[in-house]
Each structure stands twice: as C-alpha cells, then as structure tokens.
Amino acid sequence: MNLPRSLHRPRIEGDREQEIFRTTLTILGEVGYDRLTMDAVASRAKASKATLYRRWSSKATLVIDALHANKAHTDLPDTGSLRGDLTAAFCGLGGLTDPEMLSTMSSLVTAIGRDPEFAAAFREHFIGAKVEASRTIWRRAEERGELREDLDVDLLSHAMPGVVIHRVLMLGEPATEELITRVIEQIILPAALRPGAVAGSDTDTITKD
C-alpha cells in the first residue's frame, strides 16, 4: 500500500542529519534556547524549513534529538569503588568538566523554566539517561557493601551535580577535576560510606570492624 506523499517520513539521515544537529547545538551555544529558531537552523544548515518541520514538530524536539545524538557513547565506568566510579563519570567526556556540556546546560537553564514542552522532554530523554547511569554507580557501591544502610541514595546522588553546577553557573568558578575531587572527598564519600569503609587514593578499601 502506497502512503500519500505527505505521510512519508522525510529522509534526513546520516551525515546530513548530523550536520543539522551540529548546527543546532552551535546556534544554541551562541544565542541560547529562547533565541534559537528553526529559521536560523534551516538557513545555516542550508536546509528547507518545511523539511525540518516535517521531521521535527518543534525546536524542542530538534534540540532534544541533537542533544541525544551528541552524547558521548562510552561505557559506564566500573573502577571497583564508588570514589573511582564517580571521578571517572563526572570528570570524563560529557561529565561536569566537559566545557561543551556545561555550555549547553547554561544555554538551557531559562528554557527549562519557561518551556514546559521542552522541560518535560529534556528531563525524560537527556536527564533521565544520566539519572539511570548514576543509579547504576550507586547500585554497584551498595552491592560492594560500601554504603551506609540508612543512606538516602536518591537524595545524595543529586548532590554532586547540584554543588558543581551551582558553583559554575552561579558563582562563575571553572569546573575542574580538582573541584570534582573535593566535592567527592569532602561531601559525597563522608556522607555515603558505611562505618569501616575507607576511601583510598585509587580505590575504596572496605575494612571490617
């Protein structure tokens, strides 16, 4: 059965799709989400605006797809300790020390508060993946016996990005590996580790009383 021409999915794929995603993120970084327009993306990417709208119903869906395509496709680190896993996850590509990631986040702050459609999609498709990865790290630590039995993992797992992003976006501090390490060692590990669990320099050594 042949579908009407208007119902065929437009063939934007491969290198052309990636070019549009890169253009979208470039403009996002330059002007922010509020001033980003489908017209601007179409013009710079030398694409038809009608074609963009047939593939993406709004700039929210286009930005979410661009963010998803731009995520670093790396395996979740499994270093054998909570300290090592947190350091690897937050200091690597796509982590809190990644300038591109931080630039993107700063460009989206106002959009999350003003655009309910975008905020919902962003939380589901972008933040949701990061939350799931964080849960994996904390679940491994729990299975290794590193964590306090009364620990509120959901609460503490948000402390790391909360502290760092506040210091970077609100206070203007650079997001360095040294900052991440201080937050892990002075805030996260003291609150998370069970009595008898000692954070070593490379791995967390579990000792029995």
N, CA, C and O of each residue as an XYZ file, in Angstrom:
836
protein
N       0.842     -1.190      0.000
C       0.000      0.000      0.000
C       0.884      1.249      0.000
O       1.771      1.384      0.843
N       0.644      2.151     -0.934
C       1.425      3.372     -1.016
C       0.774      4.469     -0.177
O      -0.413      4.759     -0.327
N       1.568      5.076      0.710
C       1.063      6.157      1.521
C       1.071      7.451      0.731
O       1.899      7.615     -0.165
N       0.165      8.384      1.040
C       0.214      9.694      0.399
C       1.583     10.314      0.634
O       2.211     10.079      1.666
N       2.039     11.103     -0.323
C       3.366     11.678     -0.252
C       3.571     12.469      1.042
O       4.672     12.473      1.593
N       2.523     13.138      1.532
C       2.657     13.969      2.716
C       2.889     13.157      3.979
O       3.308     13.710      4.996
N       2.621     11.830      3.933
C       2.778     10.994      5.107
C       4.115     10.276      5.136
O       4.437      9.623      6.128
N       4.899     10.378      4.075
C       6.213      9.759      4.069
C       7.139     10.512      5.016
O       7.122     11.742      5.049
N       7.944      9.788      5.782
C       8.918     10.410      6.684
C      10.038     11.021      5.845
O      10.617     10.328      5.009
N      10.355     12.285      6.043
C      11.419     12.915      5.257
C      12.748     12.231      5.515
O      13.046     11.844      6.644
N      13.536     12.086      4.479
C      14.785     11.346      4.572
C      15.934     12.276      4.944
O      16.760     12.639      4.106
N      15.966     12.650      6.214
C      17.117     13.372      6.752
C      17.832     12.371      7.646
O      17.341     12.033      8.723
N      18.965     11.906      7.211
C      19.661     10.867      7.962
C      21.154     10.944      7.672
O      21.606     11.739      6.848
N      21.903     10.104      8.365
C      23.336     10.018      8.113
C      24.053     11.327      8.352
O      23.773     12.036      9.319
N      24.989     11.647      7.458
C      25.809     12.843      7.607
C      24.970     14.117      7.596
O      25.276     15.077      8.304
N      23.909     14.120      6.791
C      23.063     15.308      6.704
C      22.361     15.558      8.037
O      22.265     16.703      8.479
N      21.878     14.519      8.668
C      21.240     14.641      9.969
C      22.223     15.165     11.004
O      21.894     16.054     11.789
N      23.440     14.605     11.001
C      24.451     15.038     11.960
C      24.832     16.497     11.741
O      25.103     17.219     12.700
N      24.854     16.932     10.484
C      25.162     18.330     10.181
C      24.110     19.255     10.779
O      24.435     20.304     11.335
N      22.849     18.858     10.658
C      21.764     19.659     11.227
C      21.859     19.689     12.749
O      21.632     20.730     13.365
N      22.191     18.556     13.353
C      22.353     18.517     14.814
C      23.501     19.416     15.264
O      23.364     20.154     16.239
N      24.636     19.358     14.557
C      25.776     20.199     14.925
C      25.423     21.680     14.779
O      25.794     22.500     15.618
N      24.710     22.009     13.716
C      24.285     23.392     13.501
C      23.367     23.850     14.625
O      23.499     24.964     15.132
N      22.443     22.991     15.008
C      21.510     23.317     16.092
C      22.247     23.614     17.385
O      21.954     24.607     18.051
N      23.204     22.762     17.750
C      23.935     22.951     19.001
C      24.855     24.164     18.943
O      25.069     24.836     19.953
N      25.401     24.445     17.757
C      26.256     25.629     17.601
C      25.450     26.904     17.839
O      25.879     27.789     18.579
N      24.287     26.988     17.212
C      23.440     28.167     17.384
C      22.932     28.245     18.820
O      22.835     29.331     19.391
N      22.609     27.096     19.399
C      22.170     27.056     20.798
C      23.232     27.667     21.704
O      22.917     28.455     22.596
N      24.495     27.300     21.473
C      25.578     27.841     22.278
C      25.791     29.323     22.064
O      26.233     30.026     22.973
N      25.481     29.809     20.864
C      25.698     31.222     20.537
C      24.611     32.128     21.114
O      24.908     33.195     21.652
N      23.356     31.703     21.001
C      22.249     32.616     21.338
C      21.344     32.098     22.450
O      20.492     32.842     22.936
N      21.504     30.837     22.868
C      20.624     30.278     23.877
C      19.353     29.707     23.275
O      19.044     29.939     22.106
N      18.627     28.964     24.083
C      17.433     28.282     23.584
C      16.331     29.262     23.191
O      15.685     29.082     22.159
N      16.111     30.293     24.000
C      14.999     31.206     23.748
C      15.097     31.876     22.375
O      14.078     32.110     21.725
N      16.325     32.186     21.933
C      16.504     32.897     20.662
C      16.822     31.950     19.501
O      16.961     32.387     18.358
N      16.932     30.684     19.795
C      17.123     29.702     18.728
C      15.829     29.560     17.936
O      14.753     29.461     18.526
N      15.920     29.549     16.609
C      14.736     29.385     15.764
C      14.987     28.325     14.708
O      16.127     28.071     14.318
N      13.920     27.718     14.259
C      14.025     26.764     13.168
C      14.509     27.465     11.901
O      15.226     26.870     11.097
N      14.115     28.735     11.721
C      14.582     29.516     10.566
C      16.106     29.609     10.566
O      16.747     29.431      9.530
N      16.677     29.889     11.734
C      18.129     30.046     11.833
C      18.840     28.740     11.521
O      19.849     28.732     10.816
N      18.319     27.637     12.044
C      18.924     26.332     11.768
C      18.836     26.011     10.285
O      19.816     25.579      9.678
N      17.662     26.222      9.704
C      17.469     25.926      8.286
C      18.403     26.758      7.418
O      18.997     26.251      6.467
N      18.528     28.025      7.750
C      19.368     28.912      6.954
C      20.837     28.510      7.021
O      21.503     28.405      5.991
N      21.340     28.286      8.229
C      22.756     27.975      8.358
C      23.079     26.573      7.842
O      24.158     26.344      7.297
N      22.153     25.644      8.011
C      22.382     24.275      7.547
C      22.032     24.103      6.076
O      22.195     23.025      5.505
N      21.537     25.209      5.461
C      21.121     25.184      4.052
C      20.105     24.062      3.815
O      20.239     23.234      2.914
N      19.088     24.085      4.671
C      18.014     23.097      4.585
C      16.686     23.819      4.439
O      16.569     24.999      4.767
N      15.694     23.106      3.947
C      14.357     23.660      3.844
C      13.706     23.668      5.219
O      13.734     22.661      5.927
N      13.114     24.808      5.602
C      12.429     24.863      6.886
C      11.243     23.897      6.903
O      10.942     23.299      7.935
N      10.577     23.748      5.769
C       9.453     22.816      5.691
C       9.915     21.388      5.960
O       9.218     20.615      6.618
N      11.094     21.043      5.446
C      11.633     19.704      5.673
C      11.942     19.490      7.149
O      11.663     18.427      7.704
N      12.518     20.506      7.775
C      12.802     20.393      9.209
C      11.518     20.166      9.993
O      11.477     19.317     10.883
N      10.476     20.912      9.674
C       9.231     20.785     10.417
C       8.529     19.451     10.158
O       7.792     18.961     11.013
N       8.754     18.868      8.990
C       8.171     17.544      8.750
C       8.881     16.487      9.590
O       8.270     15.487      9.965
N      10.142     16.690      9.886
C      10.902     15.725     10.693
C      10.780     16.031     12.183
O      10.621     15.124     12.999
N      10.856     17.338     12.538
C      10.780     17.748     13.938
C       9.637     18.741     14.089
O       9.622     19.783     13.435
N       8.696     18.422     14.939
C       7.485     19.241     15.047
C       7.738     20.592     15.693
O       6.932     21.511     15.546
N       8.855     20.723     16.411
C       9.154     21.975     17.091
C      10.649     22.050     17.355
O      11.371     21.068     17.188
N      11.105     23.230     17.770
C      12.526     23.341     18.085
C      12.867     22.518     19.321
O      14.011     22.094     19.484
N      11.892     22.287     20.190
C      12.139     21.455     21.371
C      12.531     20.040     20.966
O      13.494     19.487     21.497
N      11.795     19.451     20.034
C      12.110     18.085     19.607
C      13.432     18.042     18.856
O      14.176     17.068     18.975
N      13.739     19.086     18.080
C      15.012     19.135     17.358
C      16.176     19.229     18.335
O      17.162     18.506     18.186
N      16.083     20.098     19.322
C      17.171     20.258     20.290
C      17.376     18.982     21.092
O      18.516     18.582     21.328
N      16.298     18.339     21.513
C      16.421     17.096     22.277
C      17.119     16.031     21.448
O      17.998     15.336     21.957
N      16.745     15.885     20.176
C      17.407     14.911     19.303
C      18.883     15.255     19.121
O      19.734     14.365     19.107
N      19.187     16.545     18.982
C      20.584     16.969     18.816
C      21.391     16.662     20.069
O      22.525     16.192     19.976
N      20.822     16.920     21.229
C      21.499     16.612     22.485
C      21.737     15.119     22.625
O      22.812     14.684     23.037
N      20.719     14.338     22.278
C      20.840     12.879     22.385
C      21.925     12.360     21.449
O      22.703     11.483     21.824
N      21.980     12.893     20.240
C      22.979     12.442     19.263
C      24.378     12.855     19.668
O      25.355     12.219     19.274
N      24.481     13.925     20.459
C      25.785     14.462     20.836
C      26.347     13.822     22.107
O      27.487     14.094     22.483
N      25.561     12.980     22.766
C      26.036     12.358     23.997
C      27.224     11.457     23.709
O      27.284     10.796     22.672
N      28.163     11.441     24.636
C      29.325     10.566     24.495
C      28.891      9.120     24.660
O      28.327      8.759     25.694
N      29.143      8.291     23.661
C      28.748      6.890     23.723
C      29.909      6.068     24.287
O      30.624      5.381     23.557
N      30.070      6.161     25.598
C      31.125      5.415     26.260
C      30.512      4.512     27.314
O      29.427      4.782     27.829
N      31.217      3.442     27.627
C      30.735      2.528     28.647
C      30.801      3.209     30.008
O      31.716      3.981     30.293
N      29.816      2.906     30.837
C      29.803      3.440     32.182
C      30.996      2.878     32.947
O      31.196      1.663     32.959
N      31.792      3.733     33.584
C      32.999      3.239     34.263
C      32.660      2.291     35.406
O      31.684      2.495     36.127
N      33.476      1.254     35.562
C      33.340      0.329     36.681
C      34.740      0.118     37.242
O      35.435     -0.822     36.858
N      35.151      1.005     38.159
C      36.515      1.009     38.661
C      36.697      0.129     39.888
O      37.823     -0.112     40.322
N      35.597     -0.347     40.444
C      35.687     -1.170     41.640
C      35.459     -0.407     42.924
O      35.511     -0.999     44.002
N      35.206      0.901     42.845
C      34.924      1.687     44.044
C      33.998      2.840     43.696
O      33.951      3.295     42.553
N      33.267      3.302     44.694
C      32.387      4.451     44.489
C      33.207      5.684     44.131
O      32.848      6.431     43.220
N      34.302      5.895     44.844
C      35.157      7.046     44.573
C      35.643      7.035     43.129
O      35.558      8.049     42.436
N      36.147      5.905     42.678
C      36.665      5.809     41.319
C      35.591      5.981     40.276
O      35.808      6.648     39.265
N      34.415      5.379     40.508
C      33.320      5.483     39.536
C      32.835      6.920     39.404
O      32.614      7.402     38.293
N      32.667      7.612     40.545
C      32.207      8.999     40.498
C      33.222      9.896     39.804
O      32.852     10.757     39.005
N      34.487      9.699     40.103
C      35.535     10.505     39.471
C      35.547     10.292     37.958
O      35.611     11.253     37.191
N      35.485      9.032     37.534
C      35.507      8.723     36.099
C      34.273      9.270     35.385
O      34.371      9.790     34.273
N      33.115      9.150     36.025
C      31.866      9.577     35.380
C      31.775     11.091     35.252
O      31.347     11.602     34.217
N      32.174     11.809     36.296
C      31.975     13.258     36.301
C      33.150     14.040     35.728
O      33.005     15.220     35.410
N      34.309     13.404     35.590
C      35.467     14.106     35.034
C      35.732     13.738     33.572
O      36.625     14.314     32.950
N      34.984     12.801     33.020
C      35.212     12.363     31.653
C      34.432     13.176     30.638
O      33.772     14.157     30.981
N      34.515     12.754     29.377
C      33.788     13.407     28.296
C      32.293     13.330     28.563
O      31.755     12.257     28.837
N      31.627     14.480     28.481
C      30.209     14.530     28.765
C      29.903     14.724     30.234
O      28.736     14.826     30.614
N      30.940     14.779     31.076
C      30.766     14.984     32.501
C      30.786     16.456     32.871
O      30.694     17.331     32.010
N      30.908     16.714     34.162
C      30.811     18.088     34.640
C      32.025     18.946     34.308
O      31.953     20.171     34.413
N      33.142     18.333     33.909
C      34.303     19.131     33.500
C      34.360     19.338     31.993
O      35.301     19.954     31.491
N      33.374     18.835     31.266
C      33.337     18.963     29.812
C      32.805     20.357     29.457
O      31.634     20.635     29.718
N      33.626     21.246     28.868
C      33.176     22.611     28.565
C      31.951     22.645     27.664
O      31.077     23.492     27.847
N      31.873     21.741     26.697
C      30.732     21.733     25.786
C      29.447     21.402     26.522
O      28.409     22.017     26.279
N      29.518     20.421     27.432
C      28.341     20.054     28.192
C      27.877     21.206     29.068
O      26.682     21.492     29.138
N      28.816     21.871     29.739
C      28.454     22.988     30.606
C      27.899     24.167     29.816
O      26.972     24.842     30.266
N      28.467     24.413     28.641
C      27.954     25.486     27.795
C      26.519     25.201     27.369
O      25.671     26.092     27.358
N      26.264     23.951     27.021
C      24.912     23.557     26.630
C      23.945     23.719     27.797
O      22.846     24.248     27.629
N      24.354     23.262     28.977
C      23.495     23.368     30.152
C      23.165     24.823     30.465
O      22.016     25.147     30.766
N      24.161     25.700     30.398
C      23.910     27.111     30.695
C      22.964     27.729     29.670
O      22.207     28.644     29.996
N      23.003     27.234     28.430
C      22.120     27.750     27.385
C      20.677     27.302     27.583
O      19.754     27.898     27.027
N      20.484     26.250     28.376
C      19.152     25.660     28.523
C      18.464     26.015     29.827
O      17.305     25.657     30.033
N      19.167     26.720     30.715
C      18.613     26.992     32.041
C      17.271     27.719     31.951
O      16.303     27.307     32.591
N      17.202     28.786     31.171
C      15.949     29.545     31.087
C      14.859     28.745     30.399
O      13.687     28.853     30.760
N      15.235     27.941     29.409
C      14.239     27.157     28.677
C      13.536     26.163     29.579
O      12.333     25.941     29.443
N      14.279     25.559     30.506
C      13.687     24.568     31.404
C      12.599     25.206     32.260
O      11.603     24.560     32.585
N      12.787     26.479     32.627
C      11.792     27.156     33.441
C      10.636     27.743     32.658
O       9.552     27.940     33.208
N      10.850     28.027     31.374
C       9.834     28.750     30.600
C       9.063     27.885     29.608
O       7.934     28.223     29.254
N       9.644     26.784     29.155
C       9.030     25.982     28.092
C       8.683     24.593     28.640
O       9.549     23.719     28.688
N       7.431     24.378     29.054
C       7.047     23.094     29.648
C       7.277     21.909     28.718
O       7.668     20.832     29.170
N       7.035     22.100     27.414
C       7.235     21.009     26.462
C       8.703     20.595     26.431
O       9.030     19.410     26.493
N       9.573     21.588     26.335
C      10.988     21.283     26.294
C      11.462     20.697     27.611
O      12.217     19.724     27.621
N      11.030     21.276     28.722
C      11.465     20.800     30.034
C      11.111     19.336     30.239
O      11.925     18.561     30.740
N       9.891     18.953     29.851
C       9.462     17.563     30.016
C      10.302     16.629     29.163
O      10.728     15.574     29.631
N      10.544     17.009     27.910
C      11.341     16.162     27.012
C      12.791     16.097     27.464
O      13.420     15.041     27.399
N      13.319     17.224     27.921
C      14.712     17.282     28.384
C      14.905     16.366     29.586
O      15.883     15.622     29.651
N      13.980     16.417     30.531
C      14.102     15.575     31.731
C      13.961     14.101     31.390
O      14.652     13.259     31.964
N      13.078     13.788     30.469
C      12.843     12.382     30.130
C      13.990     11.793     29.321
O      14.474     10.706     29.638
N      14.426     12.488     28.289
C      15.360     11.894     27.330
C      16.833     12.214     27.595
O      17.706     11.442     27.199
N      17.120     13.320     28.248
C      18.516     13.693     28.483
C      18.900     13.464     29.945
O      19.814     12.694     30.240
N      18.200     14.133     30.849
C      18.495     13.964     32.268
C      18.182     12.540     32.710
O      18.885     11.981     33.552
N      17.132     11.955     32.147
C      16.744     10.599     32.526
C      17.861      9.594     32.323
O      18.061      8.708     33.155
N      18.595      9.726     31.217
C      19.704      8.803     30.943
C      20.829      8.988     31.951
O      21.451      8.012     32.371
N      21.097     10.236     32.345
C      22.144     10.491     33.327
C      21.741      9.978     34.709
O      22.577      9.463     35.452
N      20.465     10.117     35.051
C      19.986      9.615     36.334
C      20.121      8.096     36.392
O      20.518      7.540     37.416
N      19.790      7.433     35.293
C      19.888      5.977     35.261
C      21.341      5.527     35.396
O      21.625      4.546     36.083
N      22.257      6.234     34.749
C      23.677      5.905     34.875
C      24.141      6.097     36.316
O      24.895      5.280     36.844
N      23.686      7.183     36.951
C      24.049      7.433     38.341
C      23.523      6.322     39.243
O      24.218      5.886     40.161
N      22.313      5.869     38.990
C      21.747      4.783     39.794
C      22.578      3.515     39.682
O      22.736      2.775     40.652
N      23.103      3.273     38.493
C      23.958      2.094     38.303
C      25.211      2.189     39.160
O      25.610      1.208     39.787
N      25.836      3.366     39.191
C      27.038      3.561     40.004
C      26.736      3.314     41.476
O      27.494      2.630     42.164
N      25.631      3.869     41.957
C      25.295      3.730     43.367
C      24.852      2.299     43.697
O      25.110      1.805     44.795
N      24.193      1.645     42.751
C      23.791      0.250     42.983
C      25.018     -0.644     43.114
O      25.046     -1.537     43.961
N      26.026     -0.412     42.286
C      27.261     -1.188     42.399
C      27.911     -0.982     43.761
O      28.377     -1.934     44.387
N      27.939      0.289     44.221
C      28.539      0.572     45.519
C      27.781     -0.138     46.637
O      28.381     -0.643     47.586
N      26.465     -0.170     46.511
C      25.657     -0.868     47.514
C      25.955     -2.363     47.518
O      26.068     -2.975     48.580
N      26.082     -2.952     46.324
C      26.374     -4.379     46.211
C      27.759     -4.715     46.757
O      27.977     -5.823     47.247
N      28.699     -3.769     46.677
C      30.039     -3.986     47.222
C      30.088     -3.787     48.733
O      31.112     -4.064     49.358
N      29.002     -3.312     49.325
C      28.964     -3.094     50.754
C      29.594     -1.798     51.196
O      29.996     -1.673     52.353
N      29.690     -0.829     50.308
C      30.343      0.428     50.646
C      29.431      1.418     51.373
O      29.915      2.282     52.104
N      28.121      1.298     51.179
C      27.211      2.350     51.609
C      26.604      2.104     52.980
O      26.413      0.962     53.400
N      26.304      3.199     53.667
C      25.549      3.128     54.916
C      24.178      2.529     54.651
O      23.594      2.748     53.589
N      23.668      1.780     55.605
C      22.374      1.140     55.414
C      21.231      2.146     55.382
O      20.215      1.898     54.731
N      21.374      3.275     56.071
C      20.294      4.264     56.144
C      20.447      5.373     55.103
O      19.771      6.398     55.192
N      21.317      5.181     54.131
C      21.606      6.237     53.159
C      20.425      6.468     52.214
O      19.857      5.519     51.673
N      20.065      7.729     52.023
C      19.084      8.118     51.018
C      19.849      8.353     49.708
O      20.304      9.462     49.430
N      19.978      7.294     48.919
C      20.792      7.358     47.703
C      20.243      8.375     46.717
O      21.006      9.112     46.092
N      18.925      8.418     46.574
C      18.329      9.340     45.610
C      18.654     10.782     45.960
O      18.887     11.601     45.072
N      18.671     11.098     47.253
C      18.999     12.454     47.685
C      20.471     12.768     47.453
O      20.801     13.813     46.893
N      21.352     11.880     47.875
C      22.791     12.159     47.799
C      23.315     12.121     46.367
O      24.257     12.841     46.035
N      22.718     11.295     45.519
C      23.211     11.183     44.146
C      23.051     12.478     43.367
O      23.752     12.697     42.379
N      22.128     13.345     43.804
C      21.944     14.637     43.129
C      22.830     15.731     43.715
O      22.886     16.839     43.181
N      23.527     15.421     44.818
C      24.340     16.448     45.462
C      25.533     16.860     44.603
O      25.856     18.045     44.516
N      26.184     15.892     43.972
C      27.367     16.195     43.155
C      27.059     17.201     42.049
O      27.666     18.272     42.029
N      26.134     16.901     41.119
C      25.860     17.896     40.075
C      25.293     19.180     40.640
O      25.554     20.259     40.108
N      24.505     19.078     41.729
C      23.933     20.284     42.316
C      24.991     21.244     42.808
O      24.928     22.438     42.516
N      25.969     20.740     43.555
C      27.026     21.594     44.096
C      27.879     22.181     42.972
O      28.160     23.379     42.952
N      28.287     21.318     42.034
C      29.203     21.770     40.984
C      28.533     22.773     40.048
O      29.111     23.816     39.740
N      27.330     22.467     39.598
C      26.647     23.362     38.669
C      26.347     24.710     39.338
O      26.424     25.753     38.690
N      26.011     24.689     40.619
C      25.791     25.953     41.332
C      27.068     26.791     41.347
O      27.028     27.991     41.074
N      28.186     26.167     41.662
C      29.438     26.909     41.746
C      29.879     27.424     40.372
O      30.474     28.497     40.266
N      29.582     26.651     39.321
C      29.991     27.055     37.974
C      29.065     28.138     37.419
O      29.534     29.186     36.975
N      27.747     27.888     37.443
C      26.807     28.800     36.799
C      26.484     30.009     37.663
O      26.312     31.110     37.140
N      26.398     29.826     38.978
C      26.021     30.930     39.852
C      27.229     31.737     40.334
O      27.168     32.964     40.415
N      28.333     31.037     40.656
C      29.492     31.718     41.228
C      30.605     31.973     40.220
O      31.566     32.680     40.522
N      30.479     31.396     39.011
C      31.451     31.664     37.959
C      32.768     30.946     38.113
O      33.769     31.364     37.530
N      32.795     29.877     38.881
C      34.031     29.117     39.057
C      34.216     28.140     37.901
O      33.231     27.663     37.338
N      35.455     27.837     37.538
C      35.683     26.826     36.493
C      35.387     25.425     37.034
O      35.622     25.140     38.209
N      34.879     24.576     36.182
C      34.614     23.184     36.562
C      35.869     22.375     36.295
O      36.121     21.960     35.163
N      36.639     22.155     37.317
C      37.903     21.446     37.172
C      37.827     20.084     37.846
O      36.947     19.822     38.666
N      38.768     19.226     37.479
C      38.842     17.925     38.131
C      39.134     18.090     39.620
O      38.681     17.290     40.438
N      39.883     19.119     39.963
C      40.183     19.378     41.370
C      38.918     19.703     42.149
O      38.764     19.248     43.282
N      38.009     20.482     41.566
C      36.739     20.788     42.216
C      35.908     19.521     42.390
O      35.363     19.276     43.466
N      35.812     18.715     41.333
C      35.049     17.463     41.414
C      35.606     16.577     42.525
O      34.847     15.997     43.302
N      36.926     16.476     42.597
C      37.560     15.627     43.604
C      37.253     16.119     45.012
O      36.981     15.318     45.906
N      37.297     17.443     45.212
C      36.995     17.986     46.538
C      35.559     17.694     46.954
O      35.300     17.361     48.111
N      34.625     17.818     46.015
C      33.222     17.531     46.333
C      33.044     16.053     46.676
O      32.335     15.713     47.623
N      33.685     15.180     45.910
C      33.583     13.740     46.179
C      34.153     13.408     47.555
O      33.520     12.709     48.345
N      35.344     13.911     47.834
C      36.049     13.500     49.043
C      35.554     14.206     50.302
O      35.613     13.637     51.392
N      35.063     15.449     50.164
C      34.662     16.191     51.351
C      33.160     16.163     51.621
O      32.726     16.425     52.743
N      32.361     15.846     50.592
C      30.900     15.848     50.765
C      30.298     14.467     50.524
O      29.605     13.927     51.387
N      30.563     13.897     49.351
C      29.865     12.674     48.964
C      30.311     11.463     49.779
O      29.482     10.789     50.389
N      31.605     11.183     49.794
C      32.073      9.974     50.475
C      31.829      9.999     51.982
O      31.387      8.989     52.530
N      32.099     11.113     52.683
C      31.803     11.109     54.117
C      30.331     10.845     54.423
O      30.007     10.221     55.433
N      29.449     11.315     53.558
C      28.022     11.101     53.789
C      27.560      9.706     53.369
O      26.575      9.192     53.900
N      28.271      9.088     52.410
C      27.792      7.847     51.811
C      28.360      6.583     52.430
O      27.642      5.597     52.594
N      29.650      6.599     52.777
C      30.312      5.357     53.159
C      29.877      4.872     54.535
O      29.679      5.665     55.455
N      29.733      3.582     54.659
C      29.373      2.985     55.949
C      30.573      3.056     56.890
O      31.710      3.187     56.435
N      30.333      2.970     58.180
C      31.445      2.925     59.123
C      32.374      1.757     58.800
O      31.923      0.624     58.634
N      33.663      2.037     58.714
C      34.621      0.994     58.370
C      35.020      0.989     56.916
O      35.942      0.270     56.532
N      34.340      1.784     56.090
C      34.724      1.900     54.683
C      35.651      3.100     54.542
O      35.261      4.222     54.866
N      36.858      2.882     54.069
C      37.866      3.939     53.976
C      38.136      4.250     52.521
O      38.449      3.346     51.746
N      38.020      5.529     52.126
C      38.278      5.937     50.742
C      39.776      6.037     50.531
O      40.426      6.907     51.111
N      40.331      5.164     49.713
C      41.755      5.205     49.400
C      42.030      6.169     48.285
O      41.118      6.842     47.805
N      43.273      6.250     47.862
C      43.665      7.186     46.812
C      43.183      6.746     45.451
O      42.871      7.585     44.606
N      43.115      5.430     45.217
C      42.685      4.936     43.916
C      41.399      4.130     44.013
O      40.563      4.183     43.112
N      41.237      3.389     45.093
C      40.020      2.607     45.279
C      39.565      2.745     46.716
O      40.339      3.155     47.581
N      38.330      2.410     46.971
C      37.800      2.437     48.325
C      38.003      1.079     48.954
O      37.471      0.081     48.468
N      38.757      1.029     50.019
C      39.056     -0.220     50.681
C      38.052     -0.436     51.802
O      37.881      0.426     52.664
N      37.389     -1.585     51.790
C      36.401     -1.887     52.802
C      37.082     -2.662     53.922
O      37.689     -3.708     53.694
N      36.970     -2.132     55.128
C      37.566     -2.805     56.278
C      36.476     -3.232     57.237
O      35.470     -2.537     57.381
N      36.654     -4.325     57.871
C      35.690     -4.856     58.812
C      36.093     -4.474     60.235
O      37.261     -4.578     60.609
N      35.115     -4.032     61.017
C      35.405     -3.752     62.405
C      35.599     -5.059     63.169
O      35.855     -5.038     64.372
